[in-house]
């Protein structure tokens, strides 16, 4: 386990994460992640990036999120809640499509995101 991280730092990360996405500033988003960060999402499969649903490394994340931002020109996250743990934060938000999403963000000792997963409602 990494951390522990102060609750205020975790809340600040959650706020910055939402703000960076809402600004559609991919470089600002990527600065929050480690170089070898891992991301898991069903949309990784849907968008044809990896059948496992997991990508590793900033360059792969950059490619994936660049495509996702192109496909979602009105992307916007409305924060609903942040759930804190000493080594992670789970951000619950409503996206521009009206869906609730929970994004799990596990941090390294420096406070950068090293592991993330997008969790979506069952449809």
N, C-alpha and C positions, 0 to 999 in steps of 0.2 A: 504494500500500500504506500502511496505517496502522501505528501502533506504532513501534518494537517495544515489546511489553509483556513485563514480567518473567514468567518461568515461574511464580513464586509467585503473582502476581496472576491469571494465567490459571487456575491450579489452584483458587484461591480463588473465582473466578467460577463455575467448573464445580461446585464444592461448593455454593455458594449457589444456583445454578440448580436443582440437584436438590432441595435442602432446601426452596426456595420452592414447587416443584411438589408435593413430598410433604406440605407443610403445606396444600396446596390454597388458597394465598394468592395470588390472581390479581394483586392490586395489588403485592405483593412481587415477583412474576415480572415484571410490566410495568415496574417501576423499573429492571430490568436492561437495558431496551431503549431505543433512541433514539426520539424522537417520530415519526420517519419510517421506522422499522424495516420491513424486508421479510422476510416469512416464506413459504417454499415447502414444501408438503406435499401428498401425494395426498389427505389427508383434507379439505383445503380444498375440493376438488372433490366428494368423497363427501358432505360435509355441506352442499353446495349454496351455498357462498360465492362461488367464482369458478372458471370453467371453465379458467382458465390454471394454477390450482394455487398462485397467488401472491397474497398480500395485502400492502398497504402502509399503514403508519400504525398507531399504538397503538389508536385507536378500533376499527378493523377487527379487529385482533388480539384486543382485549378481547371483541368480539362472538363471534368464532370460538371462543376458548378458554372463554368462558362456556358456550357450547353444548356444547363437548366435555366440560367438567367435569360438566355436568348428565347427559350420556350415560354417563359413566364414574365412578360414585360411589366406586369402589374404586381409583381411579388411584393408582399408586405406582411409583416408579422406583428400582430397585436399581442403584447405580453399579457398572460393571465396569472402566472404564478412561477416562482422559482423554488425548487426543493433542494436543500443543501445537505451535503455530507462532507466530512473533512477532506475528501480527495476528489469530489465531483459536485456537479450541479445538474439538475434536470430542469429544463426550461419548458414550461407548458405555454403554448401560444395558439392563437387562431390565425390561420394563414389567409391570404387574399381570396381563396376559394371558399372560405367559411368553415374549414375543417380545423378541429383541434389536433395539435401535434405535440408530442413530447420529445424533446431532443435531449439525450443524455450526453454529458460532456465530462470525461474523466481527465484530470490534470496531472502533469508531471510536477516535480518539486519546484520548478521555476514558475508554475502557475499557467503554463501553456497547455492547450488541449492536446492530449496524446491519443485519445480514443473517443469516438463519438458514434452515436447511433440515432437515426431518426425513427421514431415510433409513431405509427399511424393507426387510426381507428379501423376496426374490422368492418368491411363493407360487404 
